[in-house]
Amino acid sequence: MRNKFLSIFLTLTSFTVFSQELAIRETLENPSKVINDGQIVLQVEGGQEPYTYKWSDQDTPLASNKASGLTEGIPYEVTVTDAAGLSVTKEYKIPAKSITEIFNGTTQPIVDAIGSVLFWDPFAAVGIYDPVIYDDNGEMLLHPNGDPMTAAVPFIVIWLVIGGIFFTFRMGFINLRGFRHSLQLARGKYDQHDAPGQVTHFQALATAVSGTVGLGNIAGVAIAISLGGPGATFWMMLAGFVGMSSKFVECSLGVKYREVTEDGRVFGGPMSYLVKGLKVRGMEKFGKVLAVVFAVLCIGASFGAGNMFQSNQAFDQMQGQFPALEGNGFWFGVIMAIMVGAVIIGGIKSIAKVTSKVVPVMASIYVASALLIIFLNISHVGEAFTEIFNGAFNADALKGGLVGVMIQGLRRGAFSNEAGVGSAAIAHSTVKTRNPVSEGFVGLLEPFIDTIVVCTLTALVLIFTGVYHESEGLGGAQLTSQAFGSVISWFPYVLAIAIFLFAFSTAISWSYYGMRAATFLFGKSKKVELVYKILFLMFVVLGASISLGAVLEFSDMMLLAMALPNIIGLYIMSGEVRKDMKEYIRKLRANELFKKPKQVKATVRAGEQQD
């Protein structure tokens, strides 16, 4: 009898335990060959409802049994917990179908690994501050999956900004002292047409500016303001200000250590000064390693951030305003590739001629439109600037407090003007001059134009119109377009065309950057140049035709990583640049520099005859 009761008890206990276990049935869906559209749907049996779903994907809510927008080929983890606290953890991977999905899924882990270095937060790691974001009531802000939101200070931002601050003090605030002279140089007052090189000061500046002024000034600024509030504008301008000194140093070195061949071609930029400049200091092997790393990163960045991203976003914006283009990304890419090819086939002289005309036009249209918006909302000027300065220093500012606001502003400013990245030094090295430091003065205008003027005007439009408050569900470019469209109904069409011009000019500039990196690695023959140009044009078409995903993120990181070897070299050679700068300023004050003679217009008086 006792054994019978024991048997019944064990049976009931087993049934109870079994009924409490969570049984999960999953459905993995890959609805198309498009990347990042995978789905996982869970059905849970057993336990006590309601269930919570803690997904590794931060965009999936805790209450949702369905995760969507997932990357194919990447493992995702979910922990299902019932009302009694019973939980089970599962891992799933959506199988990739297409080549693009396989490539995207393979690239994503590499992106995550590089990102863990570039975006590592050293301050949070040593406990200097709490990176978690809190609201006004002290409550922790959470992602939909329950993870806390953080405002990290990325290592790469620190690297760029600290570099800019160091060079600003090292060069004695040359970004202030040299500003007037830089304008004189850009206007051609000191142009010497028989000097070695290929382009004028202004053409070199236009080429470099065209490589930085782009979608980041439109979409990136909108994202920074929506996340960091108006106060981010101040920190963005500060990043641009110190970035002017970084540009001064790298552009001076780019010209000093360039090589001009017998046929007039110029090979300069970080690849040259890292090798030759460090060789002088007995660090030849170290310099070569830095130069090779820089060149590899530069080629990758030229195909992605300087190419595919540009054609992809140009098409995205154009089809949004002109529905007839929808679904014709391939042909849009072909047309853009033909336009880019027609320019880059002629080399840096052709690129400089086009950018020196396109950049002033597109910048003037955008700046004039922004000023018009600001003028029409001039009654808000006091309120807007109060928001900017209060937000910049108020520890309770919007999301993330003071640190969050600083990060958004400094990040956008540092990433936008590429000061310290080294790319612009390649374009500036082609200038016609016998005084390398003169191009350093011209180069410091870039962050001023890109960040302090264009980015700031974008921010002011968003703040004056108040559109940044309505950022939920909108992309950066859409937010800026809505801000302009709120005052000028037809301006989104102008903005779409402006984005296309920005993308076009950026692509032609980056084609030269990547080509020079390729010739450094594979030889300075014209065959290498031609092969690179053909590949570059193929990537223009590819970028407009497909979704980019992790491939683009990988390229963006390569662009940012260029700053690592470049700034190391700049630190080592900064004393040399300072010495050259002092000698140049001495010559300038002594009136020993070449000045272009003023053209005297001969006039003939009425009735006066000439022999």
C-alpha positions in Angstrom: 0.0 0.0 0.0 2.8 2.4 0.9 4.6 1.7 -2.4 1.3 2.4 -4.3 0.9 5.8 -2.7 4.5 6.6 -3.3 4.2 5.7 -6.9 1.1 7.9 -7.3 2.9 10.8 -5.5 5.9 10.6 -7.8 3.7 10.4 -10.8 1.8 13.6 -9.8 5.0 15.4 -8.9 6.6 14.5 -12.3 3.4 15.7 -14.1 3.5 19.0 -12.1 7.2 19.6 -12.8 6.7 18.7 -16.5 3.8 21.1 -16.8 6.0 23.9 -15.4 8.8 23.3 -17.9 8.8 25.8 -20.8 8.6 24.2 -24.2 9.6 26.5 -27.1 8.8 26.1 -30.7 10.5 28.5 -33.1 9.8 29.5 -36.7 12.8 31.0 -38.5 11.9 33.2 -41.5 14.0 34.6 -44.3 11.3 36.2 -46.5 13.6 37.6 -49.2 17.2 37.9 -50.5 17.4 41.4 -49.0 19.7 41.7 -46.1 18.6 42.3 -42.5 15.0 41.2 -42.9 15.2 37.9 -41.0 12.5 37.0 -38.4 12.2 34.7 -35.5 8.8 33.8 -34.0 8.4 31.8 -30.8 5.5 29.8 -29.4 5.8 28.9 -25.7 4.0 26.1 -23.9 4.0 25.3 -20.2 4.8 27.5 -17.3 2.6 30.5 -16.2 1.7 33.3 -18.5 2.6 36.1 -19.2 6.0 35.4 -20.7 8.8 37.9 -21.1 11.3 37.6 -24.0 14.8 39.0 -23.4 16.3 39.2 -26.9 19.9 40.0 -27.6 18.5 42.3 -30.4 18.0 45.6 -28.5 15.2 46.7 -30.8 12.9 43.8 -29.9 10.5 44.6 -26.9 10.4 42.4 -23.8 6.8 41.5 -24.4 7.3 40.4 -28.1 7.6 36.8 -29.1 8.7 38.0 -32.5 12.0 39.5 -33.5 12.3 41.1 -36.9 14.9 43.0 -39.0 17.5 40.5 -38.0 20.8 39.9 -39.8 21.0 36.6 -41.6 23.8 34.2 -40.5 24.3 35.9 -37.1 23.4 34.1 -33.9 20.7 35.7 -31.7 19.9 34.7 -28.1 16.6 34.9 -26.3 15.7 34.1 -22.7 12.0 33.3 -22.1 10.8 33.8 -18.5 7.3 32.9 -17.2 5.4 34.7 -14.4 6.8 32.3 -11.8 10.4 33.0 -12.7 11.0 29.8 -14.7 13.3 30.6 -17.7 15.0 29.0 -20.6 17.6 30.4 -23.0 17.8 29.5 -26.7 20.1 30.6 -29.5 19.0 30.8 -33.1 20.6 31.7 -36.5 18.6 32.6 -39.5 20.1 30.9 -42.6 21.4 33.2 -45.3 20.0 32.7 -48.8 21.7 35.1 -51.2 25.3 36.0 -51.7 24.7 39.5 -50.2 23.2 37.9 -47.1 26.2 35.6 -46.7 28.7 38.4 -47.2 26.7 40.7 -44.8 26.6 38.0 -42.2 30.3 37.2 -42.5 31.2 40.9 -42.3 29.2 41.6 -39.2 31.4 39.8 -36.6 34.4 41.7 -38.1 32.6 45.0 -37.7 31.7 44.1 -34.1 35.3 43.3 -33.3 36.7 46.5 -34.8 33.9 48.5 -33.2 34.8 47.1 -29.8 38.2 48.8 -30.2 37.2 52.1 -32.0 34.1 52.6 -29.8 35.5 51.3 -26.5 34.9 53.7 -23.7 38.1 54.1 -21.6 36.5 56.5 -19.1 33.7 54.1 -18.3 36.1 51.2 -18.1 38.1 52.8 -15.3 35.0 54.0 -13.5 35.4 57.7 -14.1 31.7 58.1 -14.9 28.5 56.1 -15.3 27.7 55.7 -19.0 24.0 54.8 -18.3 21.5 57.4 -19.3 18.8 58.5 -16.8 15.7 60.7 -17.3 14.8 63.8 -15.3 13.3 61.6 -12.5 16.5 59.6 -12.2 15.0 56.6 -13.9 17.2 54.5 -16.1 16.4 54.7 -19.8 16.1 51.3 -21.4 16.2 49.9 -24.9 13.1 48.0 -25.9 14.8 44.7 -24.9 15.4 46.0 -21.4 19.1 46.8 -21.8 20.1 50.2 -20.3 20.8 53.0 -22.7 24.4 54.3 -22.5 26.2 57.4 -23.6 29.7 56.0 -24.2 32.7 58.2 -25.0 34.2 56.3 -27.9 38.0 55.9 -28.0 38.2 57.1 -31.6 36.5 60.4 -30.7 38.9 60.9 -27.8 41.8 60.2 -30.1 40.6 62.7 -32.7 39.6 65.5 -30.3 42.7 65.1 -28.0 44.9 65.2 -31.0 43.2 68.4 -32.2 43.6 70.0 -28.7 47.3 69.0 -28.6 48.0 70.5 -32.1 46.1 73.7 -31.2 48.4 74.4 -28.3 51.5 73.0 -30.0 51.0 75.4 -32.9 50.1 78.3 -30.7 46.4 78.5 -31.7 47.3 78.7 -35.4 43.5 78.1 -36.1 43.0 81.7 -34.9 46.2 83.4 -35.8 46.4 82.0 -39.3 42.8 82.3 -40.3 43.2 85.7 -42.1 46.3 84.5 -44.0 44.5 81.2 -45.0 41.8 83.3 -46.7 44.4 85.2 -48.6 46.0 82.0 -49.8 42.6 80.5 -50.9 41.8 83.7 -52.8 45.0 83.2 -54.8 47.0 86.1 -53.5 50.1 83.9 -53.2 49.5 81.6 -56.1 52.7 80.8 -58.0 51.8 79.1 -61.3 55.3 77.9 -62.1 55.8 76.2 -58.7 55.8 72.4 -58.6 52.4 70.8 -58.3 49.2 70.4 -60.2 46.4 72.6 -58.8 46.0 76.0 -57.1 45.4 76.5 -53.4 41.7 77.0 -54.0 41.3 73.9 -56.2 43.1 71.8 -53.6 40.8 73.2 -50.9 37.7 72.6 -53.0 38.7 69.0 -53.7 39.3 68.3 -50.0 36.1 70.1 -48.9 34.1 68.1 -51.5 35.4 64.9 -49.8 34.1 65.9 -46.4 31.0 68.0 -47.0 28.3 65.5 -47.6 25.4 63.5 -46.0 27.1 63.8 -42.6 26.4 67.5 -42.6 22.8 66.9 -43.4 21.8 63.6 -41.8 24.5 63.2 -39.2 23.9 66.6 -37.7 20.1 65.9 -37.4 20.8 62.7 -35.5 23.2 64.5 -33.2 20.7 67.2 -32.4 17.8 64.8 -31.9 19.9 62.7 -29.5 21.9 65.4 -27.8 19.6 68.4 -28.0 20.6 71.9 -29.1 23.6 71.9 -26.7 25.4 69.4 -29.0 25.8 72.3 -31.5 28.3 74.0 -29.2 30.5 70.9 -28.8 30.3 70.2 -32.5 31.7 73.7 -33.3 34.4 73.1 -30.7 35.4 69.8 -32.4 35.6 71.8 -35.7 37.7 74.5 -34.1 40.4 72.2 -32.7 40.2 70.1 -35.9 41.5 73.1 -37.8 44.9 72.6 -36.1 45.0 68.9 -37.0 44.4 69.8 -40.7 47.2 72.4 -40.5 49.7 69.8 -39.4 48.8 67.0 -41.8 48.4 69.2 -44.8 51.8 70.9 -44.2 53.5 67.5 -44.0 51.6 66.2 -47.0 53.2 68.8 -49.2 56.7 68.7 -47.5 57.2 65.0 -48.1 55.4 64.6 -51.5 57.1 63.2 -54.6 56.6 64.9 -58.0 57.5 62.7 -61.0 58.9 63.8 -64.3 55.5 63.6 -66.0 54.1 66.0 -63.3 52.1 63.5 -61.2 52.2 64.0 -57.5 52.4 61.3 -54.8 51.8 62.7 -51.3 49.8 62.4 -48.2 50.2 60.3 -45.0 51.8 57.4 -47.0 54.7 59.7 -47.9 55.2 61.6 -44.7 54.9 58.5 -42.5 57.7 56.8 -44.5 60.0 59.7 -45.2 59.3 61.8 -42.1 59.9 58.9 -39.7 62.9 57.6 -41.7 64.7 60.9 -40.9 64.1 60.1 -37.2 65.6 56.6 -37.5 62.1 55.0 -37.4 61.9 53.8 -41.1 60.4 50.3 -40.4 57.8 51.8 -38.0 57.0 54.4 -40.5 56.5 51.8 -43.3 54.2 49.8 -41.1 52.1 52.8 -40.3 52.0 53.8 -44.0 50.9 50.4 -45.2 48.2 50.2 -42.5 47.0 53.6 -43.5 47.0 52.8 -47.2 45.0 49.5 -46.8 42.4 51.4 -44.6 42.2 54.2 -47.1 41.4 51.9 -50.0 38.7 50.2 -48.0 37.2 53.5 -47.0 37.3 54.8 -50.6 35.2 51.9 -51.9 32.7 52.1 -49.0 32.2 55.5 -47.3 33.6 57.4 -50.2 31.8 55.5 -52.9 29.0 53.0 -52.2 27.5 54.9 -49.3 27.4 58.1 -51.5 25.7 56.4 -54.5 23.3 54.5 -52.2 22.2 57.5 -50.2 22.0 59.7 -53.3 19.7 57.2 -54.9 17.6 56.8 -51.7 17.1 60.6 -51.5 16.4 61.1 -55.2 13.8 58.2 -55.4 12.1 59.6 -52.3 11.4 62.9 -54.2 11.1 61.6 -57.7 9.0 58.3 -57.6 9.8 57.5 -61.2 13.3 56.5 -60.1 12.0 53.9 -57.6 13.3 50.4 -58.3 15.9 51.7 -60.8 18.9 51.8 -58.5 21.1 49.9 -61.0 20.5 52.4 -63.8 20.9 55.3 -61.4 24.2 53.9 -60.4 25.3 53.5 -64.1 24.5 57.1 -64.8 26.3 58.3 -61.7 29.3 56.1 -62.6 29.5 57.6 -66.1 29.5 61.1 -64.5 32.1 60.2 -62.0 34.2 58.4 -64.7 34.1 61.4 -67.0 35.8 63.4 -64.3 38.3 61.0 -62.7 39.7 59.8 -66.0 41.4 63.1 -66.2 43.2 62.8 -62.9 43.5 65.4 -60.1 43.5 68.3 -62.5 40.1 67.3 -63.9 38.8 66.6 -60.4 40.0 69.9 -59.1 38.4 71.8 -61.9 35.0 70.2 -61.3 35.1 70.5 -57.5 36.2 74.1 -57.7 33.0 74.8 -59.5 30.6 72.3 -57.9 31.6 72.9 -54.3 31.0 76.7 -54.3 27.6 76.3 -56.1 26.2 73.5 -53.9 27.6 75.1 -50.7 26.1 78.5 -51.7 22.6 77.0 -52.4 22.6 75.1 -49.1 23.9 78.0 -47.0 21.6 80.5 -48.6 18.6 78.3 -48.0 19.6 77.7 -44.4 20.1 81.4 -43.8 16.6 82.1 -45.4 15.0 79.6 -42.9 16.8 81.3 -40.0 15.8 84.8 -41.2 12.2 83.7 -41.5 12.3 82.4 -37.9 14.5 85.3 -36.7 12.1 85.9 -33.8 13.4 82.7 -32.2 17.0 83.7 -32.3 17.3 84.5 -28.6 15.5 81.3 -27.6 17.6 79.2 -29.9 21.0 80.4 -28.8 19.8 80.1 -25.1 18.9 76.5 -25.8 22.3 75.9 -27.4 24.4 77.3 -24.5 22.2 76.1 -21.7 22.1 72.7 -23.2 25.8 72.6 -23.7 26.6 73.0 -20.0 23.5 71.8 -18.3 24.1 68.4 -16.6 20.4 67.6 -17.0 20.4 68.3 -20.7 18.0 66.0 -22.6 19.3 62.4 -22.9 22.6 61.4 -21.3 23.2 64.6 -19.3 26.3 66.7 -20.0 28.4 63.8 -21.1 25.7 62.6 -23.6 25.4 66.1 -25.1 29.2 66.5 -25.4 29.6 63.1 -27.0 26.9 63.7 -29.7 28.4 67.1 -30.6 32.1 66.1 -30.5 31.4 62.9 -32.3 29.6 64.6 -35.2 32.1 67.4 -35.4 35.1 65.0 -35.4 33.6 62.5 -37.8 32.3 65.2 -40.2 35.5 67.1 -41.0 37.8 64.1 -40.9 40.5 66.2 -39.3 43.3 63.9 -38.2 42.1 61.1 -40.5 44.7 62.1 -43.1 42.6 61.9 -46.3 42.6 65.6 -47.1 46.4 65.7 -47.0 46.4 63.6 -50.2 44.5 66.3 -52.1 46.4 69.2 -50.6 49.8 67.6 -51.5 49.1 68.3 -55.2 49.1 72.1 -54.7 51.4 74.3 -56.7 53.7 75.8 -54.0 57.3 76.0 -52.8 56.2 76.5 -49.2 54.7 73.4 -47.7 53.3 75.3 -44.6 51.3 77.5 -46.9 49.0 74.6 -47.7 48.7 73.9 -44.0 47.1 77.3 -43.7 44.7 76.5 -46.5 43.8 73.2 -45.0 42.7 74.6 -41.7 39.8 76.3 -43.6 38.2 72.8 -44.2 36.9 72.1 -40.7 35.8 75.8 -40.5 33.7 75.4 -43.7 32.5 71.8 -43.1 31.7 72.0 -39.4 31.6 75.5 -38.1 29.6 76.8 -41.1 27.7 74.0 -42.8 27.0 71.7 -39.8 26.2 74.6 -37.6 23.7 76.0 -40.1 22.0 72.6 -40.3 21.8 72.5 -36.6 20.4 76.0 -36.4 17.7 75.2 -39.0 16.6 72.2 -36.9 16.6 74.3 -33.7 14.9 77.4 -35.1 12.1 75.3 -36.7 11.8 73.0 -33.6 11.6 69.9 -35.8 14.2 68.1 -33.8 11.5 67.5 -31.2 9.6 65.3 -33.7 12.5 63.0 -34.6 10.9 59.7 -33.7 10.7 57.3 -36.7 12.6 59.7 -39.0 16.1 59.3 -40.4 18.6 62.1 -40.3 18.2 63.3 -43.9 14.3 63.0 -43.5 14.5 65.2 -40.4 16.6 67.9 -42.1 14.3 67.7 -45.1 11.2 68.2 -42.9 12.9 71.1 -41.2 13.5 72.9 -44.4 10.1 71.8 -45.9 8.3 73.2 -42.9 9.1 76.7 -44.2 9.8 76.2 -47.9 7.4 73.5 -49.2 9.4 72.8 -52.3 12.8 72.7 -50.6 12.9 68.9 -50.2 13.4 68.7 -53.9 16.4 71.1 -53.7 17.8 69.1 -50.8 17.6 65.9 -52.7 19.5 67.5 -55.6 22.0 69.0 -53.1 22.6 65.5 -51.6 23.2 64.1 -55.0 25.8 66.9 -55.7 27.4 66.3 -52.3 27.6 62.5 -53.0 29.0 63.1 -56.6 31.7 65.5 -55.4 32.6 63.2 -52.4 33.0 60.2 -54.7 35.3 62.0 -57.2 37.5 63.2 -54.4 37.7 59.8 -52.6 38.5 58.2 -55.9 41.8 60.1 -55.9 42.5 59.3 -52.2 42.0 55.6 -52.8 44.0 55.6 -56.1 47.0 57.2 -54.3 46.8 54.6 -51.6 46.7 51.9 -54.3 49.7 53.3 -56.1 51.7 53.3 -52.8 50.9 49.6 -52.2 51.1 48.3 -55.8 53.4 50.6 -57.7 53.1 54.1 -59.3 52.2 52.9 -62.8 49.3 54.2 -64.8 48.1 50.7 -65.1 47.5 50.5 -61.4 45.6 53.8 -61.6 43.4 52.5 -64.4 42.5 49.3 -62.7 41.7 51.1 -59.5 39.4 53.6 -61.4 37.5 50.8 -63.1 37.0 49.0 -59.8 35.9 52.3 -58.2 33.2 52.9 -60.9 31.9 49.3 -60.5 31.4 50.0 -56.8 29.4 53.2 -57.6 26.9 51.0 -59.5 27.0 48.3 -56.8 26.3 50.9 -54.1 23.1 52.2 -55.8 21.9 48.7 -56.5 22.0 46.8 -53.2 21.5 47.2 -49.5 24.8 47.8 -47.8 24.4 46.8 -44.1 27.6 45.6 -42.4 29.7 46.2 -45.4 29.2 49.9 -45.1 29.8 49.8 -41.3 33.0 48.0 -42.0 34.1 50.7 -44.5 33.1 53.5 -42.1 35.3 52.0 -39.4 38.2 51.7 -41.8 37.9 55.5 -42.5 37.9 56.3 -38.8 40.8 53.8 -38.2 42.9 55.8 -40.6 43.3 58.3 -37.8 45.2 55.8 -35.7 48.4 55.5 -37.7 48.1 59.1 -39.0 47.9 60.9 -35.7 50.8 58.8 -34.3 52.9 60.2 -37.1 51.6 63.7 -36.6 52.5 63.6 -32.9 56.1 62.5 -33.7 56.5 65.2 -36.4 54.6 68.1 -34.8 57.8 69.7 -33.6 59.1 69.8 -37.1 55.9 71.4 -38.4 56.1 74.0 -35.6 59.6 74.9 -36.6 58.6 75.2 -40.3 55.6 77.3 -39.3 57.7 79.8 -37.4 60.1 80.2 -40.3 57.2 80.7 -42.7 55.6 83.3 -40.5 58.9 85.1 -40.3 59.1 85.2 -44.1 55.5 86.4 -44.3 56.1 89.3 -41.9 59.4 90.2 -43.7 57.5 90.2 -47.0 59.8 87.5 -48.4 57.1 85.3 -49.8 56.1 85.3 -53.5 52.9 87.4 -54.2 51.0 87.2 -57.4 51.4 90.6 -59.1 48.3 92.6 -59.3 46.8 92.8 -62.8 46.6 96.4 -64.1 43.8 97.0 -66.5 44.9 99.3 -69.3 42.3 101.9 -70.2 42.1 104.1 -73.2 40.6 107.4 -72.9 37.8 108.2 -75.2 39.1 109.8 -78.3 42.7 108.9 -77.5 44.5 106.9 -80.1 47.2 104.4 -79.5 50.3 104.1 -81.7 
